[in-house]
Amino acid sequence: MKNFFLFLINLFIFIQSKQIEFPKANKIKGIIHFINCGRSDSILIEKNKRFGLVDASNSYSGARDIVESAGVGGVKDPDKSVQAVVNYLNHLGVTHLDFIIATHAHQDHIGGMPQIAYHFVDKRTKYYYKKFRISSYNNDAYYKAAYNSMKKKGAQLIDVTGKKYEFDFEDMHFELINTDIHKKEEKRGENQNCIGTLITYKNKRIFLAADLEIKEDLIYKDYIGKIDALKMSHHGVSHSSFDFLNITRPKYTVITN
């Protein structure tokens, strides 16, 4: 898909292509970039030349071997997925990320965090995350690599586990959903543990569903309510419920696959 974008009044949603021509700066109020990095997620938020990132795509070879050294040096042979994210941010002239949201501890969402930390993180960066929970699909090495890389670069580590959490980024409001998972669900996997991000900008509402699955859809559908755009859950595979879509009724959907 080349040079394709969705226009939402003063909000632009871009899907990365080889080349993107941006509108004039005085017409841009907020941009959400869905970076083309394969079957993984990395979403860049831009406002007034400030930047935040939701997830960091796939990892690189040898992640389990660099848990302790993550973030100290660049990876010599990064996966093409995270390299696509680094290249895209470099193309935009990004040198610093104000915030990073790690939605959950799966390789295709936080695997690239050490490489992102090395290039774009410093003590001003806020890193939002939830604690990793051991399940049948164990990704603790990627969780530790992401966490340690942020810590080594001096990022502000903000654990939102069990907390209702909201913050403002310029005049965009962010609300983190599914931070307080029900006790009876604690033994389920990281998809059920992941953070959803509800963004409100003026009269527009966008929901980034990460990998939330049907049970979580049903819990939060009425709370989220009507939205203008949706990043489909779990890369568009069949984990979103019809009831969720029927309540939220997004005008636009994005599938990261």
C-alpha positions in Angstrom: 0.0 0.0 0.0 1.7 3.2 -1.2 1.2 6.8 -0.2 -2.2 6.0 1.5 -3.5 8.0 4.3 -6.8 8.7 6.2 -7.9 12.2 6.9 -9.8 13.0 10.1 -10.4 16.8 10.0 -7.3 18.0 11.8 -6.0 14.5 12.5 -4.0 12.6 10.0 -3.4 8.9 10.1 -0.6 7.7 7.9 0.5 4.2 6.9 4.2 4.1 6.1 5.2 3.6 2.5 8.5 4.0 0.8 7.9 7.7 0.5 5.3 9.9 2.1 4.7 13.5 1.3 3.3 15.4 4.2 0.8 18.3 4.2 2.1 21.7 5.0 3.1 22.1 8.6 0.5 24.8 9.4 -2.3 22.3 8.5 -1.0 19.5 10.7 -2.5 19.3 14.2 -1.8 15.7 15.1 -0.5 12.7 13.2 -0.6 9.0 14.0 1.8 7.0 11.9 1.2 3.3 11.5 4.6 2.1 10.5 4.9 -0.8 8.0 7.0 -3.3 9.9 5.5 -6.6 9.0 3.1 -8.6 11.2 4.0 -6.5 14.3 3.0 -3.2 15.8 4.8 0.1 16.0 2.7 3.3 16.1 4.3 6.8 16.2 2.4 9.7 17.6 3.4 13.2 16.4 2.3 16.5 17.8 4.1 19.8 17.2 7.3 18.0 16.3 7.2 16.0 19.5 6.9 12.2 19.4 5.7 9.2 21.3 5.7 5.5 20.4 3.3 2.7 21.0 5.2 -0.6 20.7 8.4 -1.2 18.9 7.8 -4.1 16.4 9.9 -7.3 16.2 13.2 -8.0 17.8 16.6 -9.0 16.6 18.6 -12.2 16.7 20.1 -13.1 20.1 17.6 -11.2 22.3 18.0 -13.7 25.1 21.7 -13.2 25.1 21.7 -9.4 25.7 19.2 -9.0 28.5 21.8 -7.4 30.8 23.6 -5.3 28.1 20.4 -4.1 26.3 20.5 -0.4 25.5 24.2 0.0 26.0 25.1 -0.4 22.3 23.4 -0.7 19.0 22.6 -4.1 17.6 24.9 -5.1 14.8 22.3 -7.2 13.0 18.8 -5.9 13.9 15.7 -7.6 12.5 14.4 -5.8 9.4 11.2 -5.1 11.3 12.7 -2.9 14.0 15.2 -1.5 11.5 12.2 -0.3 9.5 11.0 1.6 12.6 14.4 3.1 13.2 14.7 4.2 9.6 11.3 5.7 9.6 12.0 7.8 12.7 15.3 8.9 11.3 13.5 9.9 8.1 11.2 12.2 10.2 14.2 13.6 12.0 13.2 12.1 15.4 16.0 12.3 17.9 14.0 11.9 21.2 10.8 10.1 22.2 8.8 11.8 24.9 7.0 8.6 25.8 6.8 4.9 24.9 3.9 2.6 25.7 4.8 -1.1 25.8 1.4 -2.7 25.4 2.4 -6.3 26.4 5.4 -8.6 26.5 5.2 -10.3 23.2 8.1 -10.2 20.8 6.2 -8.6 17.9 5.3 -5.6 20.2 8.3 -5.0 22.4 11.0 -7.1 20.8 12.6 -4.0 19.2 12.6 -1.9 22.4 16.4 -2.2 23.0 17.2 -0.8 19.6 14.6 2.0 20.0 16.1 2.8 23.4 19.6 3.0 22.0 18.6 5.5 19.4 15.8 7.6 20.8 15.5 7.3 24.6 17.0 9.5 27.4 16.1 10.5 30.9 13.2 12.6 29.7 11.5 9.6 28.1 8.5 8.1 30.0 8.2 4.3 29.6 4.7 3.0 30.4 4.5 -0.8 30.9 2.7 -3.6 32.8 4.4 -6.3 34.7 5.0 -9.5 32.8 3.0 -12.5 33.8 4.3 -16.1 33.2 1.9 -18.0 31.0 2.1 -20.9 28.6 3.7 -18.6 26.0 6.7 -17.2 27.9 8.4 -14.1 26.6 10.1 -13.0 29.8 13.5 -12.5 28.0 11.9 -9.8 25.8 10.2 -8.1 28.7 13.5 -8.0 30.6 15.5 -6.8 27.5 12.9 -4.0 27.0 12.8 -3.0 30.6 16.6 -3.1 31.1 17.3 -1.1 28.0 15.0 1.7 29.1 16.5 1.6 32.6 20.1 1.8 31.3 19.2 4.8 29.1 17.7 6.6 32.2 14.1 6.5 31.1 11.3 7.2 33.7 9.9 3.7 34.3 6.1 3.9 35.0 4.4 0.7 36.0 0.7 1.1 35.3 -0.3 -2.4 36.6 -3.5 -2.2 38.5 -3.9 1.5 38.1 -6.2 3.8 36.1 -3.8 5.9 34.1 -4.2 8.9 31.9 -1.9 11.6 30.6 -1.8 14.5 28.2 0.6 14.9 25.3 0.3 18.4 24.1 -3.5 18.7 23.6 -4.0 15.0 22.9 -5.4 13.0 25.8 -4.3 9.4 26.4 -6.1 6.9 28.5 -4.6 3.5 29.1 -7.2 0.7 29.1 -7.1 -2.8 30.7 -4.4 -1.8 33.3 -6.3 -3.5 36.1 -7.0 -7.0 34.9 -9.5 -9.0 36.8 -8.1 -11.4 39.4 -9.8 -14.4 37.8 -8.0 -13.6 34.5 -4.5 -13.4 35.9 -3.4 -16.8 34.6 -4.3 -16.1 31.0 -1.7 -14.9 28.5 -0.1 -11.6 27.6 -2.7 -10.7 25.0 -5.3 -10.5 27.7 -2.9 -8.5 29.8 -2.1 -5.9 27.2 -2.7 -2.2 27.3 -5.2 -0.6 25.0 -4.7 3.1 24.3 -7.7 5.5 23.9 -6.7 8.8 22.3 -8.9 11.8 22.4 -8.1 14.8 20.2 -10.6 17.6 20.2 -13.8 15.8 19.0 -12.0 12.8 17.6 -11.4 9.5 19.4 -9.0 6.7 18.3 -8.5 3.4 20.0 -5.3 1.4 19.6 -6.4 -2.1 20.6 -3.0 -3.8 20.8 -3.8 -7.5 21.0 -6.9 -7.4 23.2 -9.1 -10.4 22.7 -12.8 -11.0 22.7 -13.3 -11.2 26.5 -11.6 -7.9 27.0 -13.6 -6.4 24.1 -16.8 -7.3 25.9 -15.5 -5.8 29.2 -14.6 -2.5 27.7 -16.9 -2.0 24.6 -19.4 0.2 26.4 -16.8 2.1 28.3 -14.9 3.0 25.1 -18.1 3.7 23.2 -18.2 5.4 19.7 -14.8 6.0 18.1 -13.6 7.5 14.9 -10.7 5.1 14.2 -9.6 1.7 15.4 -6.3 -0.1 15.2 -7.7 -3.6 14.9 -6.8 -6.0 17.7 -4.2 -8.7 17.1 -3.2 -7.6 13.6 -6.7 -8.2 12.3 -7.0 -11.9 13.0 -10.3 -13.1 14.5 -10.0 -11.8 18.0 -12.3 -8.8 17.9 -16.0 -9.4 18.7 -18.9 -8.3 16.6 -20.4 -6.7 19.7 -17.3 -4.5 20.2 -17.4 -3.3 16.6 -21.2 -2.8 16.7 -20.8 -0.5 19.8 -17.7 1.4 18.8 -18.6 1.7 15.1 -15.3 3.1 13.9 -15.3 5.1 10.6 -11.8 3.8 9.8 -9.9 0.7 10.8 -6.2 -0.2 10.4 -4.9 -3.7 10.2 -1.2 -4.1 11.0 -0.3 -7.2 9.1 
